[in-house]
Amino acid sequence: MERVPMTKVGADALKKNLAYLKGEKRHQIVATIETARAHGDLSENAEYHAAKEDQGMNEAKVKDIEDKLARANIIEPALIKSEKVVFGATVELMDVNNEKMLTYQIVGVDEADIEKGMVSITSPIARALIGKEEGDTAVVLAPGGERELEIQSIAYV
């Protein structure tokens, strides 16, 4: 069973989403199915079939989240003491190509949100940074070509 790394914040967000899917979302779907059944013939009832499909997708999401939480390796970045970039690190970088400063935190796959500066542990940027130290330069193979990122600082918060 492969462990799924995630921060405590990410695990809490998954738990909150799971509670929504198992509670409020299930009740909404059941109500929609009941309303559609009241319209008569189910064989030609598009609303009913759409609601049943929504129900199936919701249950698949529930199973997926339950599986991830069961395999979760919850990591609290604030407890990490390392000079190197590892999971949970918040890394301040200088893009050598355009001298632009960037800040990324390396998080689990389900937590990634590039708009918030959170990159997945499986992303090219994270893979290039893992194991590096302050002052090192990481070469990232991006869709737009190679990017050189110089590590300015590493923090665990």
ChimeraX commands (.cxc) that place a marker at each C-alpha (Angstrom):
marker #1 position 0.00,0.00,0.00 radius 0.5
marker #1 position 1.65,3.20,-1.22 radius 0.5
marker #1 position 1.58,6.07,1.28 radius 0.5
marker #1 position 0.17,9.42,0.14 radius 0.5
marker #1 position 2.14,12.37,1.50 radius 0.5
marker #1 position 0.10,15.40,2.54 radius 0.5
marker #1 position 0.28,18.24,5.00 radius 0.5
marker #1 position -2.07,18.41,7.96 radius 0.5
marker #1 position -3.82,21.34,6.27 radius 0.5
marker #1 position -4.33,19.21,3.15 radius 0.5
marker #1 position -5.65,16.26,5.17 radius 0.5
marker #1 position -8.08,18.54,7.01 radius 0.5
marker #1 position -9.33,19.93,3.67 radius 0.5
marker #1 position -9.89,16.38,2.36 radius 0.5
marker #1 position -11.79,15.46,5.54 radius 0.5
marker #1 position -13.98,18.55,5.17 radius 0.5
marker #1 position -14.70,17.72,1.52 radius 0.5
marker #1 position -15.47,14.11,2.46 radius 0.5
marker #1 position -17.96,15.24,5.10 radius 0.5
marker #1 position -19.67,17.47,2.52 radius 0.5
marker #1 position -19.85,14.67,-0.09 radius 0.5
marker #1 position -21.20,12.14,2.42 radius 0.5
marker #1 position -23.65,14.56,4.02 radius 0.5
marker #1 position -25.04,17.56,2.19 radius 0.5
marker #1 position -24.16,16.40,-1.34 radius 0.5
marker #1 position -25.72,12.94,-0.85 radius 0.5
marker #1 position -28.92,14.55,0.49 radius 0.5
marker #1 position -29.07,16.91,-2.51 radius 0.5
marker #1 position -28.69,13.99,-4.93 radius 0.5
marker #1 position -31.35,11.91,-3.17 radius 0.5
marker #1 position -33.76,14.85,-3.31 radius 0.5
marker #1 position -33.06,15.31,-7.03 radius 0.5
marker #1 position -33.65,11.58,-7.68 radius 0.5
marker #1 position -36.95,11.67,-5.76 radius 0.5
marker #1 position -38.10,14.71,-7.72 radius 0.5
marker #1 position -37.16,13.07,-11.02 radius 0.5
marker #1 position -38.97,9.83,-10.07 radius 0.5
marker #1 position -42.11,11.84,-9.49 radius 0.5
marker #1 position -42.07,12.84,-13.17 radius 0.5
marker #1 position -43.05,9.33,-14.23 radius 0.5
marker #1 position -41.47,6.92,-16.73 radius 0.5
marker #1 position -37.83,6.44,-15.67 radius 0.5
marker #1 position -36.70,4.91,-18.97 radius 0.5
marker #1 position -37.02,8.27,-20.75 radius 0.5
marker #1 position -36.39,10.55,-17.79 radius 0.5
marker #1 position -33.15,12.48,-18.51 radius 0.5
marker #1 position -33.28,14.27,-15.14 radius 0.5
marker #1 position -33.40,10.93,-13.33 radius 0.5
marker #1 position -30.51,9.47,-15.33 radius 0.5
marker #1 position -28.41,12.62,-14.78 radius 0.5
marker #1 position -29.06,12.45,-11.03 radius 0.5
marker #1 position -28.13,8.75,-10.92 radius 0.5
marker #1 position -24.91,9.54,-12.81 radius 0.5
marker #1 position -24.19,12.37,-10.36 radius 0.5
marker #1 position -24.77,9.89,-7.53 radius 0.5
marker #1 position -22.27,7.45,-9.03 radius 0.5
marker #1 position -19.63,10.17,-9.47 radius 0.5
marker #1 position -20.17,11.37,-5.91 radius 0.5
marker #1 position -19.72,7.86,-4.51 radius 0.5
marker #1 position -16.54,7.42,-6.59 radius 0.5
marker #1 position -15.16,10.67,-5.12 radius 0.5
marker #1 position -16.04,9.47,-1.61 radius 0.5
marker #1 position -14.19,6.18,-2.15 radius 0.5
marker #1 position -11.17,8.00,-3.63 radius 0.5
marker #1 position -10.90,10.43,-0.71 radius 0.5
marker #1 position -11.41,7.66,1.87 radius 0.5
marker #1 position -8.62,5.67,0.17 radius 0.5
marker #1 position -6.24,8.65,0.18 radius 0.5
marker #1 position -6.95,9.39,3.84 radius 0.5
marker #1 position -6.45,5.73,4.76 radius 0.5
marker #1 position -3.03,5.80,3.06 radius 0.5
marker #1 position -2.14,9.32,4.22 radius 0.5
marker #1 position 1.32,10.09,5.52 radius 0.5
marker #1 position 0.48,13.37,7.25 radius 0.5
marker #1 position 3.50,15.62,7.57 radius 0.5
marker #1 position 3.62,18.77,9.68 radius 0.5
marker #1 position 6.16,21.05,7.97 radius 0.5
marker #1 position 6.75,23.13,11.14 radius 0.5
marker #1 position 8.27,20.04,12.80 radius 0.5
marker #1 position 10.82,19.43,10.04 radius 0.5
marker #1 position 14.42,20.38,10.74 radius 0.5
marker #1 position 16.38,20.19,7.51 radius 0.5
marker #1 position 18.84,22.29,5.54 radius 0.5
marker #1 position 17.65,20.59,2.34 radius 0.5
marker #1 position 14.42,20.89,0.39 radius 0.5
marker #1 position 12.02,18.09,1.34 radius 0.5
marker #1 position 8.26,17.66,1.33 radius 0.5
marker #1 position 6.57,20.56,3.12 radius 0.5
marker #1 position 9.35,23.08,2.45 radius 0.5
marker #1 position 8.52,26.63,1.50 radius 0.5
marker #1 position 11.24,27.67,-0.92 radius 0.5
marker #1 position 12.04,31.18,-2.05 radius 0.5
marker #1 position 13.61,31.13,-5.49 radius 0.5
marker #1 position 15.11,33.48,-8.04 radius 0.5
marker #1 position 14.28,32.62,-11.63 radius 0.5
marker #1 position 17.73,33.18,-13.14 radius 0.5
marker #1 position 16.28,33.59,-16.66 radius 0.5
marker #1 position 14.19,36.67,-15.80 radius 0.5
marker #1 position 15.43,37.58,-12.27 radius 0.5
marker #1 position 11.92,37.18,-10.89 radius 0.5
marker #1 position 11.40,36.02,-7.28 radius 0.5
marker #1 position 9.12,33.04,-6.70 radius 0.5
marker #1 position 7.91,31.27,-3.58 radius 0.5
marker #1 position 6.60,27.71,-3.61 radius 0.5
marker #1 position 5.60,25.23,-0.93 radius 0.5
marker #1 position 5.97,21.56,-1.81 radius 0.5
marker #1 position 2.73,19.78,-0.93 radius 0.5
marker #1 position 0.71,16.66,-1.74 radius 0.5
marker #1 position -0.94,16.10,-5.11 radius 0.5
marker #1 position -4.44,17.02,-3.87 radius 0.5
marker #1 position -3.21,20.22,-2.20 radius 0.5
marker #1 position -1.44,21.70,-5.21 radius 0.5
marker #1 position -2.61,25.15,-6.29 radius 0.5
marker #1 position -0.10,27.10,-8.35 radius 0.5
marker #1 position -2.11,30.31,-7.83 radius 0.5
marker #1 position -1.36,29.99,-4.10 radius 0.5
marker #1 position 2.25,28.98,-4.65 radius 0.5
marker #1 position 1.64,25.34,-3.70 radius 0.5
marker #1 position 3.27,22.80,-6.02 radius 0.5
marker #1 position 2.73,19.06,-6.01 radius 0.5
marker #1 position 5.55,16.80,-4.87 radius 0.5
marker #1 position 5.25,15.14,-8.29 radius 0.5
marker #1 position 5.62,18.38,-10.29 radius 0.5
marker #1 position 8.76,19.09,-12.33 radius 0.5
marker #1 position 9.58,22.06,-10.09 radius 0.5
marker #1 position 9.36,20.02,-6.87 radius 0.5
marker #1 position 11.33,17.11,-8.35 radius 0.5
marker #1 position 14.09,19.53,-9.38 radius 0.5
marker #1 position 14.19,21.16,-5.91 radius 0.5
marker #1 position 14.09,18.05,-3.68 radius 0.5
marker #1 position 17.45,17.47,-1.99 radius 0.5
marker #1 position 18.87,20.88,-2.89 radius 0.5
marker #1 position 20.18,23.42,-0.36 radius 0.5
marker #1 position 20.17,27.19,-0.07 radius 0.5
marker #1 position 22.38,28.68,-2.82 radius 0.5
marker #1 position 21.94,25.68,-5.14 radius 0.5
marker #1 position 20.49,26.10,-8.62 radius 0.5
marker #1 position 17.83,23.70,-9.87 radius 0.5
marker #1 position 17.18,23.22,-13.57 radius 0.5
marker #1 position 13.50,22.67,-14.33 radius 0.5
marker #1 position 12.35,21.25,-17.65 radius 0.5
marker #1 position 9.20,23.32,-18.23 radius 0.5
marker #1 position 6.91,23.35,-21.28 radius 0.5
marker #1 position 8.45,26.70,-22.27 radius 0.5
marker #1 position 11.99,25.33,-22.03 radius 0.5
marker #1 position 14.59,25.02,-19.28 radius 0.5
marker #1 position 14.30,27.30,-16.24 radius 0.5
marker #1 position 17.12,27.84,-13.79 radius 0.5
marker #1 position 15.89,28.47,-10.25 radius 0.5
marker #1 position 18.37,29.57,-7.60 radius 0.5
marker #1 position 17.34,28.73,-4.04 radius 0.5
marker #1 position 17.38,31.87,-1.87 radius 0.5
marker #1 position 15.89,30.38,1.31 radius 0.5
marker #1 position 14.20,27.27,2.68 radius 0.5
marker #1 position 11.64,27.42,5.50 radius 0.5
marker #1 position 9.38,24.92,7.22 radius 0.5
marker #1 position 6.29,26.66,8.59 radius 0.5
marker link #1:1,2 radius 0.2
marker link #1:2,3 radius 0.2
marker link #1:3,4 radius 0.2
marker link #1:4,5 radius 0.2
marker link #1:5,6 radius 0.2
marker link #1:6,7 radius 0.2
marker link #1:7,8 radius 0.2
marker link #1:8,9 radius 0.2
marker link #1:9,10 radius 0.2
marker link #1:10,11 radius 0.2
marker link #1:11,12 radius 0.2
marker link #1:12,13 radius 0.2
marker link #1:13,14 radius 0.2
marker link #1:14,15 radius 0.2
marker link #1:15,16 radius 0.2
marker link #1:16,17 radius 0.2
marker link #1:17,18 radius 0.2
marker link #1:18,19 radius 0.2
marker link #1:19,20 radius 0.2
marker link #1:20,21 radius 0.2
marker link #1:21,22 radius 0.2
marker link #1:22,23 radius 0.2
marker link #1:23,24 radius 0.2
marker link #1:24,25 radius 0.2
marker link #1:25,26 radius 0.2
marker link #1:26,27 radius 0.2
marker link #1:27,28 radius 0.2
marker link #1:28,29 radius 0.2
marker link #1:29,30 radius 0.2
marker link #1:30,31 radius 0.2
marker link #1:31,32 radius 0.2
marker link #1:32,33 radius 0.2
marker link #1:33,34 radius 0.2
marker link #1:34,35 radius 0.2
marker link #1:35,36 radius 0.2
marker link #1:36,37 radius 0.2
marker link #1:37,38 radius 0.2
marker link #1:38,39 radius 0.2
marker link #1:39,40 radius 0.2
marker link #1:40,41 radius 0.2
marker link #1:41,42 radius 0.2
marker link #1:42,43 radius 0.2
marker link #1:43,44 radius 0.2
marker link #1:44,45 radius 0.2
marker link #1:45,46 radius 0.2
marker link #1:46,47 radius 0.2
marker link #1:47,48 radius 0.2
marker link #1:48,49 radius 0.2
marker link #1:49,50 radius 0.2
marker link #1:50,51 radius 0.2
marker link #1:51,52 radius 0.2
marker link #1:52,53 radius 0.2
marker link #1:53,54 radius 0.2
marker link #1:54,55 radius 0.2
marker link #1:55,56 radius 0.2
marker link #1:56,57 radius 0.2
marker link #1:57,58 radius 0.2
marker link #1:58,59 radius 0.2
marker link #1:59,60 radius 0.2
marker link #1:60,61 radius 0.2
marker link #1:61,62 radius 0.2
marker link #1:62,63 radius 0.2
marker link #1:63,64 radius 0.2
marker link #1:64,65 radius 0.2
marker link #1:65,66 radius 0.2
marker link #1:66,67 radius 0.2
marker link #1:67,68 radius 0.2
marker link #1:68,69 radius 0.2
marker link #1:69,70 radius 0.2
marker link #1:70,71 radius 0.2
marker link #1:71,72 radius 0.2
marker link #1:72,73 radius 0.2
marker link #1:73,74 radius 0.2
marker link #1:74,75 radius 0.2
marker link #1:75,76 radius 0.2
marker link #1:76,77 radius 0.2
marker link #1:77,78 radius 0.2
marker link #1:78,79 radius 0.2
marker link #1:79,80 radius 0.2
marker link #1:80,81 radius 0.2
marker link #1:81,82 radius 0.2
marker link #1:82,83 radius 0.2
marker link #1:83,84 radius 0.2
marker link #1:84,85 radius 0.2
marker link #1:85,86 radius 0.2
marker link #1:86,87 radius 0.2
marker link #1:87,88 radius 0.2
marker link #1:88,89 radius 0.2
marker link #1:89,90 radius 0.2
marker link #1:90,91 radius 0.2
marker link #1:91,92 radius 0.2
marker link #1:92,93 radius 0.2
marker link #1:93,94 radius 0.2
marker link #1:94,95 radius 0.2
marker link #1:95,96 radius 0.2
marker link #1:96,97 radius 0.2
marker link #1:97,98 radius 0.2
marker link #1:98,99 radius 0.2
marker link #1:99,100 radius 0.2
marker link #1:100,101 radius 0.2
marker link #1:101,102 radius 0.2
marker link #1:102,103 radius 0.2
marker link #1:103,104 radius 0.2
marker link #1:104,105 radius 0.2
marker link #1:105,106 radius 0.2
marker link #1:106,107 radius 0.2
marker link #1:107,108 radius 0.2
marker link #1:108,109 radius 0.2
marker link #1:109,110 radius 0.2
marker link #1:110,111 radius 0.2
marker link #1:111,112 radius 0.2
marker link #1:112,113 radius 0.2
marker link #1:113,114 radius 0.2
marker link #1:114,115 radius 0.2
marker link #1:115,116 radius 0.2
marker link #1:116,117 radius 0.2
marker link #1:117,118 radius 0.2
marker link #1:118,119 radius 0.2
marker link #1:119,120 radius 0.2
marker link #1:120,121 radius 0.2
marker link #1:121,122 radius 0.2
marker link #1:122,123 radius 0.2
marker link #1:123,124 radius 0.2
marker link #1:124,125 radius 0.2
marker link #1:125,126 radius 0.2
marker link #1:126,127 radius 0.2
marker link #1:127,128 radius 0.2
marker link #1:128,129 radius 0.2
marker link #1:129,130 radius 0.2
marker link #1:130,131 radius 0.2
marker link #1:131,132 radius 0.2
marker link #1:132,133 radius 0.2
marker link #1:133,134 radius 0.2
marker link #1:134,135 radius 0.2
marker link #1:135,136 radius 0.2
marker link #1:136,137 radius 0.2
marker link #1:137,138 radius 0.2
marker link #1:138,139 radius 0.2
marker link #1:139,140 radius 0.2
marker link #1:140,141 radius 0.2
marker link #1:141,142 radius 0.2
marker link #1:142,143 radius 0.2
marker link #1:143,144 radius 0.2
marker link #1:144,145 radius 0.2
marker link #1:145,146 radius 0.2
marker link #1:146,147 radius 0.2
marker link #1:147,148 radius 0.2
marker link #1:148,149 radius 0.2
marker link #1:149,150 radius 0.2
marker link #1:150,151 radius 0.2
marker link #1:151,152 radius 0.2
marker link #1:152,153 radius 0.2
marker link #1:153,154 radius 0.2
marker link #1:154,155 radius 0.2
marker link #1:155,156 radius 0.2
marker link #1:156,157 radius 0.2
view
